[in-house]
Amino acid sequence: MYEHDSGTALIYEHEGEQQRFDLYLAERQDTLTIEQRLGLIRQLAETLQYAHTRHLYHRALCPKAIYVRNPDTNPQLVITDWQTGGRDSASLNGPASLLAGTSHLDYLVDVTNRSYQAPELVTDPSSTGPAVDVFSLGALGYTIMAGRPPASTQAELQELINRVGGLDLSEVMDVVDGELQFLVYAATFGAVSDRLADVKLFLAKLDEVEHGLLAEAPEAVVDPLDAHRGDILDGLFRVERRLGRGSTAVALLVSRLDDPSADSVVLKVALDHEKDSRLDAEEEALRQLDDWRIVKLLDGPRYVGERRTLVLEYGGEDTLGQRLRHDRLHIDQLQRFGHDLLEIAAHLDTKGTWHRDIKPDNLGIRPNRSDRKPHLVLYDFSMARISATDIHAGTPPYLDPFLGTARSRYDDAAERFAVAVTLYEMAVGTRPIWGDDASNPSAVDVEVAVDSERIDVGVRTPLTEFFQKALARQAKQRHATVEEMARAWKAAFDSVEPARSEGSTPVVGLTLDTVLSETGLTRRALAAAERFGATTVRELLAIPPMELARGQGVNQATKSELTRVAKQWRVVFFGPEADASNEPDVEMVLGRLGIDATLSGLLTETKIRNKIDLRALSLLLGLPDESGAPLEWPDTKQVAALLGTGTSAGQVQRVRLKAVRNTWPESPLLGMVRDDVIKLLDVNGGVMTGGELATALLSAMGSHADEPARSSQALGLVRAVVETELERGGDALLDYARHADVVLVGRERDDPWGLAAAKRLEYGHALGAVAADLAVADPLLPPAGAVRRLRQEPVPDGMDVLDEARLVQLAAAVGGAAVTSTGQIYPRGLDAGRALVLAQAAVGIGQAGITPRQLAERVSARFPEAQPLPDRPELDRVLRDAELPLMWVEDRYKPRDDLVSLLRSATRYSSRLATVPAGSPEAIALQDVDRRIGEALAEGRLLTTDVPARLLDVARQSLIDVFGLREIDVTEFCLRTLHRLADENEIEDWTVVLRADAADRSSTDWTLLLQLVNMALDRLPGELTAAPGPVLLTEAAPLVRYGWLGKLESWITDGTVPRPGVLLVPADDRAATPMLDGKPVPVNSTTQWLTLPTAWLNARNRRAS
């Protein structure tokens, strides 16, 4: 830092040749290999992960904030411009907030680079945390792979995210590996909750991508810093995955080639020769230590390639830091992990060794073989031999901030301070604070403010006192030794009574508002209840029993105590004899109990004692019968038949009426659900199927039942609401109608002038009938065609027009059909083979191939309600029938020979990833044209394309070669068919036909010719249907000349073409739309029309030659 007359300046050391990243990519975009591109993405990810472990986030990462050292020899990426960055608040598992850096990012990031910023920064410039940087990382990955920025402006990026959810490489790349496509897409989701949560997950997915793309030819890697999954190092190790990159080294999880059955080990590789001394010091320190809670130094080479290395025991999949960022520890875990950490500190103390960087991210979690419970294990001793005079080495806030003038050297108290801060995070879930959250603790004259309310109630008082002492400003006021800290820690938990496994908890004088601490529960049970958010009996009983039983992080004895007393108290307060004044708050309980518990409550409210009657009502509500099979909205005859001899439909009806007339109209439980049903109908056009309502209620309320009981019970709750509402007569706000197996519920009018529910129900059933027909059409209509057909059904007067998504959704639900994510209607239970063919546009297969599981997942993602793809060997037959050029190689399907199957464009053609430079104008043209044509064919549409007349032959041949289209020359077909018709009609002189064609349009000859030509064209759909696959229509002028423009329009805009295909016409530079025989081709949008770029024609013609 340098103070200048103009202000404060930061000075950075210049290290050799450097180039800005955007310029580096621009110069080398055409020559970078796939391995080099993935390596660049990994460097960025590992650097961010290192920063994130120190709670530091960049927030404005873009190409101009990255420099490349040694760009021509060994490119190393350096992230700069951290003035936009910030640290998160003290909270570990709550929402992050900005403590440093600027909230005015627009001042520091130019417009061209804002397309790399997470969308949430637009509305909240102070947003920080891992997800913000993960988005930028994904956007950079997009640029590295595609050779172009995600968007030209932030507004364009937002529009793109709104349209497709995230950045999709398949939209701009000719060939893209499916796993790579998913990685970038998942990292750039607009919704933060759907985005990859952190860089660790990003790196895990990147491992899978590298393994798929680079594992075909594993080779001995000279430099282990460049190693990836599957690589061989010095003939000694096989890399399983990269664990991370720090300031000193890269950690690789490897297996020994000489002993494949042995446990995997960690190979720690120094980043450069300057870091060798840090690994030397770590080796020296570990040789002196011998505790099972500290990773062991194992026998192995000191050098791999030319890099200094250590071979270490693996410390486990998770770190304490990761655990704390996602959840707080339960009191049992807190006691055990705290004991582990203090035992580690004690062992270090007896050996005279300082770790110098104790923190949650350097503590692994792995099970101990003796008790099989998770325990802490300490690693990373790379700072163990740093001089005691360097009091700034370490990681804030674990580094003692009170080192300084009075304590000029690092000491035992500073080591214990790091232990105390780590214990504090474990107990409280936040980092400790002195004064405000942003100040340097040494700059404010206050003691630590222990957030006692966040400590488990069972140990709140003793641990508050513990931390006040352990984190005191003056070292002499802290615990004098590790042993003293350990004794105080143990004493805090000694007062906690073990959980009771049996015996009763007093209930005398107990009310729903009794505080749990006054009920006789043990302190461990109280602490567990507090983790569930329960402090009173009412709140505890509102927790579903299964949720209590799961109780992640709570030991079994404590869970058993809670579930046992909750069961006792439910009998007391919810049993048949319970006093009405003791009922809990209905809104709270309903929101927590779920569908199954609500139905149970409704049955209890009826106070029916007769077992037959109670079972009848249960069956009506969708509860399982004795065979375990539930019924969906059964009628009284079905229920009577199940109940057996002696029970009539009339008796079942009597039980039903008793509930819906006498009990449930006054039920607060049902009243809340009724309100929710009405709200759902109001926001969905006033009409929904019972199944849609059931799904919505399940989403809001949850259920502990498994399918199919889960859905049938939700539908039963809808039935209880609707039938109870109908008993209100003219005041009822709901009505329903049943057609076959589908129940449709309508919103009744609030006033006499409103739209009656019956009209809504009629409209819904009409839409369903259309959808049922569309679902079995061959080919399936594209989304636009389906919407157009559904819009033909008249909307009742007074009813709002449904938006397209709701229109299709409702129609499919009523018609028993399914809908893809793009809005295409298809039949439920669609044949697996046909689903595979139709889903080709959504399946990407690169050179690495695809496993059967991946193929099934991608087809299922497009058609989730289709029949699943079979396993091999039956799957081989399905692929052959679908004519997909794949062959089985080892453990996956791969393109035959040198073919890379572009399934996503419903085509196949020879290609290699490196054939066309990614990001070049030629590549972009290829990608966009292939995508649009492929999607049109996969969706069963007819796409109009035009090119200059001189290029018609080139375009025709390219479309046939690339997409396997069968050409149908409309003029040739028309003439051939006319000759046949002339013979059939005994027209011997062909010149009669030619004269009629040249006659005046008002003449009798023309009229007769028109009749003859129309007879010929009437046979054209049959010609198209007979084609084995997609077609190419050329020389189509007769369709215009002889009055078939209307038919052509229906083929293009409504999607009713007998076979999907491409219509090729000559371009007219004077017209804004494609022209045919002087008339505009009837296209309604640019999605129905595509001009074939010259670059695409050149590339495809070159490939075909």
Backbone hydrogen bonds, N-H to C=O, Kabsch-Sander energy under -0.5 kcal/mol:
donor,donor_aa,acceptor,acceptor_aa,energy
2,Y,9,A,-3.7
4,H,2,Y,-0.7
4,H,7,G,-2.6
7,G,4,H,-1.6
9,A,2,Y,-3.5
12,Y,10,L,-0.5
15,E,13,E,-0.6
16,G,14,H,-0.8
19,Q,68,V,-1.6
21,F,63,P,-0.7
21,F,66,I,-2.7
22,D,63,P,-0.5
24,Y,20,R,-2.3
25,L,21,F,-2.6
26,A,22,D,-1.9
27,E,23,L,-2.0
28,R,24,Y,-1.7
29,Q,25,L,-1.3
31,T,28,R,-1.5
32,L,28,R,-1.9
37,R,33,T,-2.3
38,L,34,I,-2.3
39,G,35,E,-2.0
40,L,36,Q,-1.9
41,I,37,R,-2.0
42,R,38,L,-2.5
43,Q,39,G,-2.3
44,L,40,L,-2.0
45,A,41,I,-2.4
46,E,42,R,-3.0
47,T,43,Q,-1.9
48,L,44,L,-2.3
49,Q,45,A,-2.5
50,Y,46,E,-1.9
51,A,47,T,-2.0
52,H,48,L,-3.0
53,T,49,Q,-1.9
54,R,51,A,-1.2
55,H,52,H,-2.3
56,L,51,A,-2.1
57,Y,86,G,-2.3
65,A,62,C,-1.9
66,I,63,P,-1.4
67,Y,78,V,-2.7
68,V,19,Q,-3.1
69,R,67,Y,-0.6
69,R,76,Q,-3.1
70,N,17,E,-2.3
73,T,70,N,-1.0
74,N,70,N,-0.6
76,Q,69,R,-1.9
78,V,67,Y,-2.8
80,T,65,A,-3.4
84,T,81,D,-1.0
85,G,82,W,-1.5
86,G,57,Y,-2.0
88,D,55,H,-1.0
92,L,429,G,-1.9
93,N,429,G,-0.6
99,L,87,R,-1.8
102,T,83,Q,-0.8
105,L,103,S,-0.7
107,Y,104,H,-1.5
108,L,104,H,-0.5
108,L,105,L,-1.2
109,V,105,L,-1.7
113,N,110,D,-1.4
114,R,111,V,-1.2
116,Y,113,N,-1.3
117,Q,114,R,-1.5
121,L,118,A,-1.8
122,V,119,P,-1.6
123,T,119,P,-0.7
124,D,120,E,-2.1
127,S,124,D,-2.3
132,V,129,G,-0.9
133,D,129,G,-0.9
134,V,130,P,-2.3
135,F,131,A,-1.8
136,S,132,V,-1.4
137,L,133,D,-2.6
138,G,134,V,-2.5
139,A,135,F,-2.6
140,L,136,S,-2.5
141,G,137,L,-2.3
142,Y,138,G,-2.0
143,T,139,A,-1.9
144,I,140,L,-2.9
145,M,141,G,-2.2
146,A,142,Y,-2.9
147,G,143,T,-2.4
157,L,153,T,-1.9
158,Q,154,Q,-2.5
159,E,155,A,-2.2
160,L,156,E,-2.2
161,I,157,L,-2.8
162,N,158,Q,-2.5
163,R,159,E,-1.5
164,V,160,L,-2.4
165,G,161,I,-2.4
168,D,166,G,-0.5
169,L,167,L,-0.6
171,E,168,D,-1.6
172,V,169,L,-1.7
173,M,169,L,-1.7
178,G,844,G,-0.5
181,Q,177,D,-2.5
182,F,178,G,-2.2
183,L,179,E,-2.3
184,V,180,L,-2.1
185,Y,181,Q,-2.1
186,A,182,F,-3.3
187,A,183,L,-1.7
188,T,184,V,-0.9
188,T,185,Y,-0.7
189,F,186,A,-0.7
190,G,165,G,-2.1
192,V,190,G,-0.5
194,D,191,A,-1.1
195,R,191,A,-1.1
196,L,186,A,-1.6
202,F,198,D,-1.5
203,L,199,V,-2.8
204,A,200,K,-2.1
205,K,201,L,-2.3
206,L,202,F,-2.3
207,D,203,L,-2.1
208,E,204,A,-1.3
209,V,205,K,-2.0
210,E,206,L,-2.8
211,H,207,D,-2.4
212,G,208,E,-2.0
213,L,209,V,-2.4
214,L,210,E,-2.9
215,A,211,H,-1.1
217,A,214,L,-0.7
221,V,232,I,-2.7
222,V,220,A,-0.5
226,D,223,D,-1.9
227,A,224,P,-1.4
230,G,239,V,-3.6
231,D,228,H,-2.3
232,I,219,E,-1.3
233,L,237,F,-2.7
234,D,232,I,-0.6
236,L,233,L,-2.8
237,F,233,L,-1.6
238,R,255,S,-2.3
239,V,231,D,-2.6
240,E,253,L,-3.1
241,R,253,L,-1.6
243,L,251,A,-2.8
244,G,251,A,-1.2
246,G,249,A,-2.9
250,V,269,V,-2.5
251,A,244,G,-2.7
252,L,250,V,-0.5
252,L,267,L,-2.3
253,L,241,R,-3.0
254,V,252,L,-0.6
254,V,265,V,-3.0
255,S,238,R,-2.3
257,L,236,L,-2.8
259,D,256,R,-0.8
262,A,259,D,-2.0
265,V,254,V,-2.6
266,V,312,L,-2.9
267,L,252,L,-3.2
267,L,265,V,-0.5
268,K,266,V,-0.7
268,K,310,L,-2.8
269,V,250,V,-3.0
269,V,267,L,-0.6
270,A,308,R,-2.6
271,L,248,T,-2.5
275,K,272,D,-1.3
276,D,273,H,-1.1
278,R,275,K,-0.7
279,L,275,K,-1.5
280,D,276,D,-2.3
281,A,277,S,-2.3
282,E,278,R,-2.0
283,E,279,L,-2.5
284,E,280,D,-2.3
285,A,281,A,-2.4
286,L,282,E,-2.7
287,R,283,E,-1.8
288,Q,284,E,-0.6
288,Q,285,A,-1.2
289,L,286,L,-1.1
294,I,291,D,-2.3
295,V,378,L,-2.3
298,L,296,K,-0.5
298,L,311,V,-2.9
304,V,307,R,-2.1
307,R,304,V,-2.1
309,T,302,R,-3.0
310,L,268,K,-1.7
312,L,266,V,-3.0
312,L,310,L,-0.6
313,E,296,K,-2.2
314,Y,264,S,-0.5
318,D,365,I,-0.7
320,L,360,P,-0.8
320,L,363,L,-3.1
321,G,360,P,-1.5
323,R,319,T,-2.1
324,L,320,L,-2.6
325,R,321,G,-1.9
326,H,322,Q,-0.9
326,H,323,R,-0.8
327,D,323,R,-1.9
329,L,426,M,-0.7
334,L,330,H,-3.0
335,Q,331,I,-2.2
336,R,332,D,-2.0
337,F,333,Q,-3.3
338,G,334,L,-2.3
339,H,335,Q,-2.0
340,D,336,R,-2.2
341,L,337,F,-2.5
342,L,338,G,-2.3
343,E,339,H,-2.2
344,I,340,D,-2.4
345,A,341,L,-2.5
346,A,342,L,-2.2
347,H,343,E,-2.2
348,L,344,I,-2.4
349,D,345,A,-2.2
350,T,346,A,-2.3
351,K,347,H,-1.4
352,G,349,D,-1.1
353,T,348,L,-2.6
362,N,359,K,-1.9
363,L,360,P,-1.4
364,G,362,N,-0.6
364,G,377,V,-3.0
365,I,318,D,-2.2
366,R,375,H,-2.3
368,N,373,K,-2.1
372,R,368,N,-2.5
375,H,366,R,-2.4
377,V,364,G,-1.9
378,L,293,R,-2.8
379,Y,362,N,-2.1
384,A,381,F,-1.7
386,I,383,M,-1.6
390,D,387,S,-1.5
391,I,389,T,-1.4
393,A,390,D,-0.7
398,Y,395,T,-1.8
399,L,395,T,-1.0
403,L,400,D,-1.2
404,G,407,R,-2.1
408,S,406,A,-0.5
410,Y,388,A,-3.2
415,E,411,D,-1.6
416,R,412,D,-2.5
417,F,413,A,-1.7
418,A,414,A,-1.6
419,V,415,E,-1.5
420,A,416,R,-2.5
421,V,417,F,-2.6
422,T,418,A,-2.0
423,L,419,V,-2.4
424,Y,420,A,-2.3
425,E,421,V,-2.3
426,M,422,T,-2.0
427,A,423,L,-2.1
428,V,424,Y,-3.1
429,G,424,Y,-0.6
429,G,425,E,-1.5
431,R,90,A,-1.6
435,G,433,I,-0.5
443,A,440,N,-2.3
444,V,441,P,-1.0
446,V,444,V,-1.6
449,A,433,I,-2.7
450,V,448,V,-0.9
452,S,450,V,-1.9
454,R,451,D,-1.6
455,I,452,S,-1.9
459,V,456,D,-1.7
460,R,457,V,-0.7
463,L,459,V,-2.1
464,T,460,R,-1.9
465,E,461,T,-1.9
466,F,462,P,-2.0
467,F,463,L,-2.6
468,Q,464,T,-2.1
469,K,465,E,-1.5
470,A,466,F,-2.8
471,L,467,F,-2.1
472,A,469,K,-1.4
475,A,473,R,-0.5
477,Q,474,Q,-1.6
478,R,475,A,-1.4
485,M,481,T,-1.7
486,A,482,V,-2.7
487,R,483,E,-2.3
488,A,484,E,-2.1
489,W,485,M,-2.5
490,K,486,A,-2.5
491,A,487,R,-2.5
492,A,488,A,-1.6
493,F,489,W,-0.9
493,F,490,K,-0.8
494,D,490,K,-1.5
495,S,491,A,-0.9
496,V,493,F,-1.5
497,E,495,S,-0.7
510,L,507,V,-1.9
514,T,511,T,-1.5
516,L,535,T,-2.5
518,E,515,V,-2.2
519,T,516,L,-1.9
521,L,516,L,-0.7
524,R,497,E,-0.8
526,L,522,T,-2.3
527,A,523,R,-2.3
528,A,524,R,-2.1
529,A,525,A,-2.7
530,E,526,L,-2.1
531,R,527,A,-1.5
532,F,528,A,-1.2
533,G,530,E,-1.3
534,A,529,A,-2.5
535,T,533,G,-0.5
537,V,514,T,-2.0
538,R,512,L,-2.7
540,L,536,T,-2.0
541,L,537,V,-2.4
542,A,538,R,-0.9
543,I,540,L,-1.4
547,E,544,P,-0.5
548,L,544,P,-1.9
549,A,545,P,-2.4
550,R,546,M,-2.0
551,G,547,E,-2.0
554,V,551,G,-2.2
559,K,555,N,-2.2
560,S,556,Q,-2.6
561,E,557,A,-1.8
562,L,558,T,-2.1
563,T,559,K,-2.6
564,R,560,S,-2.0
565,V,561,E,-2.3
566,A,562,L,-2.3
567,K,563,T,-1.8
568,Q,564,R,-1.9
569,W,565,V,-2.6
570,R,566,A,-2.1
571,V,567,K,-1.5
572,V,568,Q,-1.6
573,F,569,W,-2.7
574,F,570,R,-3.0
575,G,571,V,-1.0
578,A,575,G,-1.9
582,N,579,D,-2.0
583,E,580,A,-1.7
589,V,585,D,-2.5
590,L,586,V,-3.1
591,G,587,E,-1.7
592,R,588,M,-0.7
592,R,589,V,-1.1
593,L,589,V,-2.8
594,G,590,L,-1.2
595,I,702,G,-3.2
597,A,593,L,-0.5
598,T,594,G,-2.0
599,L,595,I,-2.5
600,S,596,D,-2.0
601,G,597,A,-2.2
602,L,598,T,-2.2
603,L,599,L,-2.4
604,T,600,S,-2.0
605,E,601,G,-2.1
606,T,602,L,-1.1
607,K,603,L,-0.5
607,K,604,T,-1.3
608,I,603,L,-0.6
614,L,610,N,-2.6
615,R,611,K,-2.4
616,A,612,I,-2.3
617,L,613,D,-2.3
618,S,614,L,-2.1
619,L,615,R,-2.4
620,L,616,A,-1.9
621,L,617,L,-1.4
622,G,619,L,-1.6
623,L,618,S,-2.5
625,D,629,A,-1.0
628,G,625,D,-1.8
633,W,631,L,-0.7
639,V,635,D,-1.9
640,A,636,T,-2.5
641,A,637,K,-2.3
642,L,638,Q,-1.7
643,L,639,V,-2.0
644,G,640,A,-1.1
647,T,644,G,-1.5
648,S,646,G,-0.5
652,V,648,S,-1.7
653,Q,649,A,-2.4
654,R,650,G,-2.0
655,V,651,Q,-1.9
656,R,652,V,-2.4
657,L,653,Q,-2.7
658,K,654,R,-2.0
659,A,655,V,-1.7
660,V,656,R,-2.6
661,R,657,L,-2.2
662,N,657,L,-0.6
662,N,658,K,-1.6
663,T,658,K,-0.8
663,T,659,A,-1.1
664,W,659,A,-2.8
666,E,663,T,-1.3
667,S,664,W,-1.6
671,G,667,S,-2.2
672,M,668,P,-1.6
673,V,669,L,-1.3
674,R,670,L,-2.8
675,D,671,G,-1.9
676,D,672,M,-1.8
677,V,673,V,-2.5
678,I,674,R,-2.3
679,K,675,D,-2.1
680,L,676,D,-2.4
681,L,677,V,-2.3
682,D,678,I,-2.2
683,V,679,K,-1.6
684,N,681,L,-1.1
685,G,682,D,-0.5
686,G,681,L,-3.0
687,V,684,N,-0.8
688,M,745,V,-2.2
690,G,743,V,-3.0
693,L,689,T,-2.2
694,A,690,G,-2.6
695,T,691,G,-2.4
696,A,692,E,-2.2
697,L,693,L,-2.5
698,L,694,A,-2.4
699,S,695,T,-2.1
700,A,696,A,-1.8
701,M,697,L,-3.2
702,G,697,L,-0.5
702,G,698,L,-2.0
709,A,706,D,-0.7
710,R,706,D,-1.7
712,S,708,P,-2.1
713,Q,709,A,-2.6
714,A,710,R,-1.5
715,L,711,S,-2.3
716,G,712,S,-2.0
717,L,713,Q,-2.0
718,V,714,A,-1.8
719,R,715,L,-2.3
720,A,716,G,-2.3
721,V,717,L,-2.0
722,V,718,V,-2.7
723,E,719,R,-2.9
724,T,720,A,-1.6
725,E,721,V,-2.2
726,L,722,V,-2.1
727,E,723,E,-0.7
727,E,724,T,-0.7
728,R,725,E,-2.0
729,G,726,L,-1.6
731,D,728,R,-1.6
732,A,729,G,-1.8
735,D,746,G,-1.8
737,A,744,L,-2.3
739,H,742,V,-2.8
742,V,739,H,-2.3
743,V,741,D,-0.5
744,L,737,A,-3.2
744,L,742,V,-0.5
745,V,688,M,-3.3
746,G,735,D,-3.1
747,R,686,G,-2.7
748,E,733,L,-2.5
748,E,746,G,-0.6
754,G,751,D,-1.6
759,K,756,A,-0.8
760,R,756,A,-1.2
761,L,757,A,-2.5
762,E,758,A,-2.3
763,Y,759,K,-2.1
764,G,760,R,-2.5
765,H,761,L,-2.3
766,A,762,E,-2.0
767,L,763,Y,-2.3
768,G,764,G,-2.1
769,A,765,H,-1.9
770,V,766,A,-1.7
771,A,767,L,-2.5
772,A,768,G,-2.3
773,D,769,A,-1.5
774,L,770,V,-2.5
775,A,771,A,-2.3
776,V,772,A,-0.7
776,V,773,D,-0.8
777,A,774,L,-1.1
786,A,782,P,-2.2
787,V,783,P,-2.4
788,R,784,A,-2.3
789,R,785,G,-2.1
790,L,786,A,-2.5
791,R,787,V,-2.4
792,Q,788,R,-0.5
792,Q,789,R,-1.0
793,E,790,L,-1.6
799,M,796,P,-2.0
807,L,803,D,-2.8
808,V,804,E,-2.4
809,Q,805,A,-2.3
810,L,806,R,-2.8
811,A,807,L,-2.2
812,A,808,V,-2.5
813,A,809,Q,-2.2
814,V,810,L,-2.6
815,G,811,A,-2.6
816,G,812,A,-0.5
816,G,813,A,-0.6
817,A,812,A,-2.7
818,A,826,Y,-3.0
820,T,824,Q,-2.3
823,G,820,T,-1.6
826,Y,818,A,-2.4
828,R,816,G,-0.6
829,G,865,E,-3.2
830,L,827,P,-1.1
835,A,831,D,-2.6
836,L,832,A,-2.1
837,V,833,G,-1.9
838,L,834,R,-2.8
839,A,835,A,-2.0
840,Q,837,V,-1.2
841,A,838,L,-0.5
842,A,839,A,-2.2
843,V,839,A,-0.5
843,V,840,Q,-1.3
844,G,842,A,-0.5
845,I,901,S,-0.9
846,G,844,G,-0.5
849,G,846,G,-1.6
850,I,893,Y,-2.4
855,L,851,T,-2.5
856,A,852,P,-2.5
857,E,853,R,-2.5
858,R,854,Q,-2.2
859,V,855,L,-2.2
860,S,856,A,-2.5
861,A,857,E,-2.0
862,R,858,R,-1.1
863,F,859,V,-2.8
866,A,863,F,-1.9
867,Q,830,L,-3.0
874,E,871,D,-0.7
875,L,871,D,-1.5
876,D,873,P,-0.9
877,R,873,P,-1.0
878,V,874,E,-1.7
879,L,875,L,-2.3
880,R,876,D,-2.1
881,D,877,R,-2.7
882,A,878,V,-1.7
883,E,880,R,-1.6
884,L,879,L,-2.1
886,L,884,L,-2.5
887,M,894,K,-2.7
889,V,892,R,-3.2
891,D,889,V,-1.2
892,R,889,V,-1.6
893,Y,850,I,-3.0
894,K,887,M,-3.0
896,R,885,P,-2.2
899,L,896,R,-2.8
900,V,909,Y,-0.7
901,S,899,L,-0.6
903,L,901,S,-1.5
904,R,843,V,-0.6
905,S,902,L,-1.4
906,A,903,L,-2.2
907,T,902,L,-1.6
908,R,962,V,-0.9
909,Y,900,V,-0.5
911,S,898,D,-0.7
915,T,912,R,-1.8
916,V,912,R,-0.6
920,S,917,P,-1.8
924,I,920,S,-2.6
925,A,921,P,-2.2
926,L,922,E,-2.5
927,Q,923,A,-2.8
928,D,924,I,-2.3
929,V,925,A,-2.3
930,D,926,L,-2.6
931,R,927,Q,-2.2
932,R,928,D,-2.3
933,I,929,V,-2.6
934,G,930,D,-2.6
935,E,931,R,-2.6
936,A,932,R,-1.8
937,L,933,I,-2.3
938,A,934,G,-2.5
939,E,935,E,-2.1
940,G,937,L,-1.1
941,R,936,A,-3.1
943,L,941,R,-0.6
943,L,1061,G,-2.3
944,T,1088,Q,-2.0
945,T,1063,L,-3.5
946,D,1090,L,-1.4
947,V,1065,V,-1.3
951,L,948,P,-2.1
952,L,949,A,-1.4
955,A,951,L,-2.8
956,R,952,L,-2.8
957,Q,953,D,-2.3
958,S,954,V,-2.3
959,L,955,A,-2.6
960,I,956,R,-1.9
961,D,957,Q,-2.8
962,V,958,S,-2.8
963,F,959,L,-1.8
964,G,960,I,-1.2
965,L,959,L,-0.7
966,R,1030,P,-2.1
967,E,965,L,-0.6
968,I,1032,L,-3.1
970,V,968,I,-0.9
970,V,1034,T,-2.6
971,T,1035,E,-1.2
973,F,969,D,-2.8
974,C,970,V,-2.5
975,L,971,T,-2.6
976,R,972,E,-2.7
977,T,973,F,-2.6
978,L,974,C,-2.5
979,H,975,L,-2.5
980,R,976,R,-1.6
981,L,977,T,-2.6
982,A,978,L,-2.9
983,D,979,H,-2.1
984,E,980,R,-2.2
985,N,981,L,-2.1
986,E,983,D,-1.4
987,I,982,A,-3.3
988,E,986,E,-1.0
990,W,988,E,-0.8
992,V,989,D,-1.5
993,V,990,W,-0.7
994,L,990,W,-1.6
995,R,991,T,-2.7
996,A,992,V,-1.9
997,D,993,V,-1.9
998,A,994,L,-1.2
999,A,995,R,-0.6
999,A,996,A,-0.8
1003,S,1000,D,-1.9
1007,T,1003,S,-1.7
1008,L,1004,T,-2.6
1009,L,1005,D,-2.6
1010,L,1006,W,-2.8
1011,Q,1007,T,-1.7
1012,L,1008,L,-1.9
1013,V,1009,L,-3.3
1014,N,1010,L,-2.4
1015,M,1011,Q,-1.5
1016,A,1012,L,-1.6
1017,L,1013,V,-3.0
1018,D,1014,N,-1.9
1019,R,1016,A,-1.6
1020,L,1017,L,-1.7
1023,E,1019,R,-1.6
1024,L,1020,L,-2.3
1025,T,1021,P,-2.7
1026,A,1022,G,-1.9
1027,A,1023,E,-0.6
1027,A,1024,L,-1.0
1031,V,1060,P,-2.0
1032,L,966,R,-2.3
1033,L,1062,V,-2.9
1034,T,968,I,-1.7
1034,T,1032,L,-0.6
1039,L,1036,A,-1.6
1040,V,1036,A,-0.5
1040,V,1037,A,-1.5
1041,R,1037,A,-2.5
1042,Y,1038,P,-2.4
1043,G,1040,V,-1.5
1044,W,1039,L,-2.3
1048,L,1044,W,-2.4
1049,E,1045,L,-2.4
1050,S,1046,G,-2.0
1051,W,1047,K,-2.1
1052,I,1048,L,-2.2
1053,T,1049,E,-3.1
1054,D,1049,E,-0.6
1054,D,1050,S,-1.3
1056,T,1050,S,-1.3
1057,V,1051,W,-0.7
1061,G,941,R,-2.0
1062,V,1031,V,-2.3
1063,L,943,L,-2.7
1064,L,1033,L,-2.7
1064,L,1062,V,-0.6
1065,V,945,T,-2.4
1065,V,1063,L,-0.5
1067,A,947,V,-3.1
1069,D,1067,A,-0.5
1071,A,1068,D,-1.9
1075,M,1066,P,-0.5
1076,L,1079,K,-3.1
1079,K,1076,L,-1.7
1081,V,1074,P,-2.9
1083,V,1081,V,-2.4
1088,Q,1085,S,-1.7
1089,W,1086,T,-1.1
1090,L,944,T,-2.4
1092,L,946,D,-1.7
1092,L,1090,L,-0.6
1097,L,1093,P,-2.0
1098,N,1094,T,-2.9
1099,A,1095,A,-2.3
1100,R,1096,W,-2.8
1101,N,1097,L,-2.6
1102,R,1098,N,-2.0
1103,R,1099,A,-2.2
1104,A,1100,R,-2.1
1105,S,1101,N,-1.1
